[in-house]
Amino acid sequence: MLATDTPLKEVVTATQGLDIDKVPTLMGDTVSLNAQGKTTILYFFAPWCQVCHASIGNLQALFQKNEHIDVVAIAMDYTGTKEVMGFTSQHQLTFPIALGNEAIKHAFEISGYPSYYVLNEENVIIGKSMGYSSELGLYLRSL
């Protein structure tokens, strides 16, 4: 995983041709993986990942209870958008679902699921984790 205190622009600069400001979403538009003036949690998941199924509800609860925190979930290693849609429908997710790719996986050094990065308002990584996290654990990482 990337080191904390890493500005996200360094991640993008190191990966030629990666535009994290216009990542396609499940709904057919685009979303930025950059913080938009709020603490932001980037949640990398795979629809087949059982730990992702167990922990995504905690992320949804955190998002609903904290208007000062943005969440973007990035689907990885999926076979098709129908698989991602099934995951998001099952868990009734209301935050943006980006469709990740190998370039994003490489840039963010994702080696397992779920993986989380917490960005501050200045777009610097202030926290990171891999594996199951409780709602409280996610909240504490965002402080």
N, C-alpha and C positions, 0 to 999 in steps of 0.2 A: 504494500500500500504506500501511497505517497506520504511524505513527512508532513507533520503539522507545521504551521507557519509558512507553508508554500503558497505563494500567490497563484491563483488559478491561471493567470495569463502565462506563467512559466510552463504550465502543463500543456497549454495549447501551442505555445511557441515551439516546444520540443517535438510536437507532432505536426508535421507539415500537412497542410490541406484539411485539417480538422476545424470545422466551424461549430463550436458549442453554443453559439447564439441562435442557431436555426436547426435544432434537432427535430426530426419528424416525430409527431405524436400519434397515438392510437386513433385520435379523432380527426386526423388528416391535416392538422395545422402544424405549427412548429412551436418549440419552447426553448428558452435559453437555460443552459446549465449554470450560468453566472448568477450570483446573488443580485437581486434587484432592489437593493436598499434595505433588505431584511436578512436576518439570520436564515440560512437556507440549508435544508437537509437533502442531500442527494442520496437516494436509496437504490442501489443496484441489486436487482433480483432476477431470478429465473422462474418462469411459471411452474416448472416441474419440481422446484426446490421445496421440500417439506418444511424446513426451518423458515423459509420465506412465508409460507402459508400460516405458520404459527405466530409470526411476529408482525405481519403487515397490519393487523388490527390495532396494535399498539401505536403504530405510526399514524394511522387514520385518526385515532383518538387524540393524539398529540396535536395533529393538524387542526382538528375541529375545536379544541379548547384554547389554542394559542394563536391569536391573529397576528402576532408579531413574528411568527415562524412560517416560512414558505417550505413546501415539500415538492420535490420532483422525483418521481420513481422512474428508473430507467430499466426497461426490460432487456435482458441479455439472454443469449443462447436459447432462443425460442425457434420453433419450426415454422411458425406463421402467426399472423396477427390474430387469427381466430383463437389460438392458444392463449395469447396475451389478454384478449377480450374476455375469455372465460375466467381467467384469474381475477381480473379487475371487477367483473360482474359478481363473482362469488363473494368477494370481500367488500363490495359496494364502495369502491374508492372514489373520492371526490377531488383529488389533486391530479395534476397533469401526469400522464404516463408517456414517457419518451420511448422511442424505439431505438435501442442501442445497436451498435455494430462492433466489429473487431477493432476499428481505430479507437473508438471510445474505450473499449475494454483495455486496450494496450496503454492509452494515455493515462488512464486512472489506475493502472496496475491492479486490475481486479483479478483475484486468484481464487475467490470463493464467494458463495452467496449465503445470506445477504451481506453486502458491504455497504457501509455508510460513510459519507463525508459530511461534516458540518462546516459551512462557510459563514464567515462573519459578513457584516454589511460592506466591508471593503474587499470582499471576494477572496479572502485568505482562508485556507483550511485551518480550522481551530480544533477540530476533533475528528476522530475516525474510529471505526470499529468493524469487526466482521463477526457474523453469527447472530444468534438470538439476542434481542435487547427488549427490555420492558419499556413501557411508556415513561416511567420515571427515569430510567437509564438514558433514554433518548433525550428527555428534557434536560437532564443534568449535563449532557454533552453539549447542549446548545447554549449554555450560559457563558 
